[in-house]
């Protein structure tokens, strides 16, 4: 753990009690910073209406999926996290995992992993009849929407990964222990989705499993680029490519349209989307097992 750059960047106090106290408070601080960031972004959006920007925004609906209105506010939380780490914790932002070396390589590799994971889930659902392809929308406008909306999916995913894996995970683990850091990061990540539409115990479990996968992925890659790309590819392909709800959030424009059959929700995911199915549980569990094995092999070598 000491050799990990993200962990080494954490400024710890000489008093162990203060370290444990901050580790205990950090999940609440993360939640507070996220909430304030969303409020600030929403307020800025409201003010922007006085500058006739609203007409321009609504004109984008002809090309850009309206879901971008739910993704754009993550910019406020993203900026606020960076400010907290730099101003309050007084440590370099690069310590959150924003290392320049091999950044593009990690991004591309993460995109591949994310696409593979969610495609495996959707393929398993199709093969078992839990969902079916009902339509395709391979138009120029929908491809353009894909290109324009992906950066916003990345913004949303990177903000969630930055808060729970770049900031919370190393911050808690360095001050307490690695298992506690993984547990806190994974559980908080799941709890952040409690208010989502059609939430269920399987979807909460799967989100926690994704959190575990993400923690292990960060430990293996030692950067935030890769896991952010995994998360973005998972969300974007689930929604904008396959046309399936993303954590209960529906999309308006997609390249394909997959719909649940009469299969039970634990197979189809229901209104929550594919990540609310047991197939997501299996795929993520396999991913976690592989990363745990890879990390063990790396430590043994």
C-alpha positions as CSV (number, residue, x, y, z in Angstrom):
1,X,0.0,0.0,0.0
2,X,2.9,2.4,0.7
3,X,4.2,2.0,-2.8
4,X,0.9,3.2,-4.3
5,X,1.2,6.8,-5.4
6,X,-2.4,7.7,-4.6
7,X,-1.9,6.3,-1.1
8,X,1.5,7.9,-0.6
9,X,0.0,11.3,-1.5
10,X,-2.3,11.3,1.6
11,X,-1.2,13.6,4.4
12,X,-1.6,11.8,7.6
13,X,-1.4,13.2,11.2
14,X,1.1,11.8,13.7
15,X,-1.8,11.2,16.1
16,X,-3.5,8.0,15.2
17,X,-6.7,9.1,16.9
18,X,-7.0,12.1,14.7
19,X,-6.4,9.9,11.6
20,X,-9.2,7.6,12.6
21,X,-11.4,10.6,13.4
22,X,-10.9,12.1,9.9
23,X,-11.4,8.7,8.3
24,X,-14.7,8.4,10.1
25,X,-15.8,11.9,9.0
26,X,-14.6,11.6,5.4
27,X,-17.6,9.8,4.1
28,X,-19.9,12.5,5.5
29,X,-17.6,15.2,4.0
30,X,-17.7,13.5,0.6
31,X,-21.5,13.5,0.7
32,X,-21.6,17.1,1.8
33,X,-19.2,18.3,-0.9
34,X,-21.2,16.4,-3.6
35,X,-24.4,17.9,-2.4
36,X,-23.0,21.4,-2.3
37,X,-21.5,20.9,-5.7
38,X,-24.8,19.9,-7.2
39,X,-26.6,22.8,-5.5
40,X,-24.1,25.3,-6.9
41,X,-24.2,23.8,-10.4
42,X,-28.0,24.0,-10.3
43,X,-28.0,27.6,-9.1
44,X,-25.6,28.5,-11.9
45,X,-27.9,26.9,-14.4
46,X,-30.8,28.8,-13.0
47,X,-28.9,32.1,-13.3
48,X,-27.9,31.3,-16.8
49,X,-31.6,31.5,-17.9
50,X,-31.4,35.2,-17.5
51,X,-28.8,35.4,-20.2
52,X,-30.9,33.7,-22.8
53,X,-28.8,30.6,-22.6
54,X,-31.9,28.5,-22.0
55,X,-33.0,28.9,-25.6
56,X,-29.7,27.6,-26.8
57,X,-29.8,24.7,-24.3
58,X,-33.3,23.6,-25.4
59,X,-32.3,23.8,-29.0
60,X,-29.7,21.1,-28.3
61,X,-32.5,18.7,-27.6
62,X,-32.8,18.1,-31.4
63,X,-29.4,16.5,-31.3
64,X,-28.3,15.9,-27.7
65,X,-30.2,13.5,-25.3
66,X,-32.0,15.6,-22.6
67,X,-30.3,13.3,-20.1
68,X,-27.4,15.7,-20.4
69,X,-29.3,18.0,-18.0
70,X,-28.8,15.3,-15.3
71,X,-25.2,14.8,-16.2
72,X,-24.0,18.4,-16.5
73,X,-24.5,19.3,-12.8
74,X,-21.7,16.8,-11.9
75,X,-19.3,19.5,-13.0
76,X,-20.0,21.5,-9.8
77,X,-19.2,18.5,-7.6
78,X,-16.1,17.7,-9.6
79,X,-14.7,21.2,-9.2
80,X,-15.5,21.4,-5.5
81,X,-13.7,18.1,-4.8
82,X,-10.6,19.5,-6.4
83,X,-10.8,22.6,-4.3
84,X,-11.3,20.7,-1.1
85,X,-8.3,18.5,-1.7
86,X,-6.1,21.4,-2.8
87,X,-7.2,24.1,-0.3
88,X,-8.3,22.1,2.8
89,X,-6.2,19.0,2.7
90,X,-3.3,21.0,1.1
91,X,-2.1,18.3,-1.3
92,X,-1.6,18.2,-5.0
93,X,-4.6,17.3,-7.2
94,X,-2.4,14.8,-9.1
95,X,-2.5,12.7,-5.9
96,X,-6.1,11.9,-6.7
97,X,-4.8,9.7,-9.5
98,X,-4.4,12.3,-12.3
99,X,-1.0,11.2,-13.4
100,X,0.1,12.3,-16.8
101,X,2.3,9.3,-17.6
102,X,0.3,6.6,-19.6
103,X,-2.9,8.6,-19.1
104,X,-4.2,8.0,-22.7
105,X,-3.2,4.3,-22.5
106,X,-5.1,3.9,-19.2
107,X,-8.2,5.7,-20.6
108,X,-8.3,3.5,-23.7
109,X,-7.8,0.4,-21.7
110,X,-10.5,1.4,-19.2
111,X,-12.9,2.1,-22.1
112,X,-12.3,-1.4,-23.4
113,X,-12.8,-3.0,-20.0
114,X,-16.1,-1.1,-19.4
115,X,-17.5,-2.0,-22.8
116,X,-16.6,-5.6,-22.3
117,X,-18.2,-5.8,-18.9
118,X,-21.6,-4.2,-19.8
119,X,-21.7,-6.1,-23.1
120,X,-21.2,-9.4,-21.3
121,X,-24.1,-8.6,-19.0
122,X,-26.4,-7.6,-21.9
123,X,-25.3,-10.6,-24.0
124,X,-26.1,-13.0,-21.1
125,X,-29.5,-11.3,-20.7
126,X,-30.3,-11.7,-24.4
127,X,-29.2,-15.4,-24.5
128,X,-31.4,-16.2,-21.5
129,X,-34.4,-14.3,-22.9
130,X,-34.4,-11.7,-20.1
131,X,-34.3,-8.8,-22.5
132,X,-34.7,-8.5,-26.3
133,X,-33.7,-6.2,-29.1
134,X,-36.8,-4.3,-30.2
135,X,-35.3,-1.6,-32.4
136,X,-32.2,-0.1,-33.9
137,X,-31.6,3.7,-34.5
138,X,-28.5,3.9,-36.5
139,X,-29.0,7.4,-37.8
140,X,-26.5,10.2,-38.3
141,X,-28.1,12.2,-35.5
142,X,-27.9,9.4,-33.1
143,X,-24.2,8.8,-33.8
144,X,-23.7,12.5,-33.3
145,X,-25.5,12.4,-30.1
146,X,-23.3,9.5,-29.0
147,X,-20.2,11.6,-29.7
148,X,-21.5,14.6,-27.9
149,X,-23.1,12.8,-24.9
150,X,-20.1,10.6,-24.1
151,X,-18.0,13.4,-22.6
152,X,-20.9,14.1,-20.2
153,X,-21.2,10.5,-19.2
154,X,-17.5,10.6,-18.6
155,X,-17.9,13.7,-16.4
156,X,-20.6,12.0,-14.3
157,X,-18.6,8.8,-14.0
158,X,-15.3,10.6,-13.3
159,X,-16.9,12.7,-10.6
160,X,-18.3,9.6,-8.8
161,X,-14.9,7.8,-9.2
162,X,-13.0,10.9,-8.1
163,X,-15.1,11.2,-4.9
164,X,-15.3,7.5,-3.9
165,X,-12.1,6.0,-5.3
166,X,-9.7,8.9,-5.9
167,X,-10.5,10.8,-2.6
168,X,-12.4,8.6,-0.2
169,X,-10.8,5.2,-0.7
170,X,-7.1,6.2,-0.3
171,X,-8.0,8.7,2.4
172,X,-9.7,6.1,4.6
173,X,-7.4,3.2,3.8
174,X,-4.2,5.1,4.5
175,X,-5.5,6.3,7.9
176,X,-7.0,2.9,9.0
177,X,-6.5,-0.2,6.9
178,X,-7.0,-1.4,3.3
179,X,-10.0,-3.6,4.0
180,X,-11.8,-0.7,5.8
181,X,-11.0,1.7,2.9
182,X,-12.5,-0.8,0.4
183,X,-15.5,-1.4,2.5
184,X,-16.3,2.3,3.2
185,X,-15.8,3.3,-0.5
186,X,-18.0,0.4,-1.8
187,X,-20.8,0.9,0.7
188,X,-20.9,4.7,0.4
189,X,-20.9,4.3,-3.4
190,X,-24.0,2.0,-3.1
191,X,-25.7,4.3,-0.7
192,X,-25.3,7.3,-3.0
193,X,-27.8,5.5,-5.3
194,X,-30.5,5.0,-2.7
195,X,-32.7,7.7,-4.2
196,X,-32.5,6.3,-7.8
197,X,-35.7,5.1,-9.5
198,X,-36.5,1.3,-9.2
199,X,-33.7,0.6,-6.7
200,X,-33.7,-2.9,-5.3
201,X,-31.5,-5.0,-3.0
202,X,-29.9,-6.6,-6.1
203,X,-29.1,-3.3,-7.7
204,X,-27.6,-2.0,-4.4
205,X,-25.5,-5.2,-4.1
206,X,-24.3,-4.7,-7.7
207,X,-23.4,-1.1,-7.2
208,X,-21.4,-2.2,-4.1
209,X,-19.8,-4.9,-6.2
210,X,-18.9,-2.3,-8.9
211,X,-17.4,-0.3,-6.0
212,X,-15.3,-3.2,-5.0
213,X,-14.2,-3.8,-8.6
214,X,-13.3,-0.1,-8.9
215,X,-11.2,-0.2,-5.7
216,X,-9.3,-3.3,-6.9
217,X,-8.9,-1.7,-10.3
218,X,-7.4,1.5,-8.8
219,X,-5.0,-0.7,-6.7
220,X,-3.9,-2.4,-9.8
221,X,-3.5,0.6,-12.1
222,X,-2.6,3.3,-9.5
223,X,-4.5,6.1,-11.3
224,X,-8.0,7.5,-11.6
225,X,-8.1,7.7,-15.4
226,X,-8.7,4.0,-16.0
227,X,-11.5,3.4,-13.6
228,X,-13.3,6.6,-14.7
229,X,-13.2,5.3,-18.3
230,X,-14.5,1.9,-17.1
231,X,-17.4,3.6,-15.4
232,X,-18.1,5.9,-18.3
233,X,-18.1,3.1,-20.9
234,X,-20.4,1.0,-18.7
235,X,-22.9,3.8,-18.3
236,X,-22.7,5.2,-21.9
237,X,-23.0,1.8,-23.6
238,X,-25.8,0.7,-21.3
239,X,-27.8,3.8,-22.0
240,X,-26.7,5.6,-25.2
241,X,-25.8,2.4,-27.2
242,X,-28.1,-0.3,-25.9
243,X,-31.0,2.0,-24.9
244,X,-31.3,0.5,-21.4
245,X,-31.9,2.5,-18.2
246,X,-28.8,3.5,-16.3
247,X,-29.3,3.1,-12.6
248,X,-33.0,3.9,-13.1
249,X,-32.3,6.9,-15.4
250,X,-33.8,6.6,-18.9
251,X,-32.3,7.9,-22.1
252,X,-34.2,9.4,-25.0
253,X,-31.7,8.8,-27.9
254,X,-29.8,5.5,-28.3
255,X,-28.3,3.4,-31.1
256,X,-30.3,0.3,-30.1
257,X,-33.3,-0.4,-28.1
258,X,-33.3,-3.4,-25.7
259,X,-36.4,-4.0,-23.6
260,X,-37.2,-6.4,-20.7
261,X,-39.4,-9.4,-21.6
262,X,-41.8,-11.1,-19.2
263,X,-38.8,-12.4,-17.3
264,X,-38.6,-11.4,-13.6
265,X,-36.8,-8.2,-12.7
266,X,-33.9,-10.1,-11.1
267,X,-33.0,-11.4,-14.6
268,X,-33.9,-8.3,-16.7
269,X,-33.0,-5.6,-14.1
270,X,-36.5,-4.1,-14.6
271,X,-36.7,-0.3,-14.7
272,X,-33.3,0.0,-13.0
273,X,-31.5,-1.4,-16.0
274,X,-29.2,-4.3,-16.7
275,X,-27.0,-3.5,-13.6
276,X,-30.0,-4.5,-11.5
277,X,-29.8,-8.1,-12.7
278,X,-28.1,-11.2,-11.3
279,X,-26.1,-11.3,-14.6
280,X,-24.4,-8.1,-13.5
281,X,-23.7,-9.7,-10.2
282,X,-22.0,-12.6,-11.9
283,X,-20.0,-10.5,-14.3
284,X,-18.8,-8.1,-11.6
285,X,-18.0,-11.0,-9.2
286,X,-15.8,-12.6,-11.9
287,X,-14.1,-9.2,-12.5
288,X,-13.4,-8.8,-8.8
289,X,-12.0,-12.3,-8.5
290,X,-9.7,-11.7,-11.5
291,X,-8.4,-8.4,-10.1
292,X,-7.9,-9.9,-6.7
293,X,-5.9,-12.8,-8.3
294,X,-3.9,-10.4,-10.4
295,X,-3.0,-8.3,-7.3
296,X,-2.0,-11.4,-5.4
297,X,0.2,-12.5,-8.2
298,X,1.8,-9.0,-8.4
299,X,2.5,-9.0,-4.7
300,X,3.9,-12.6,-4.8
301,X,6.3,-11.8,-7.7
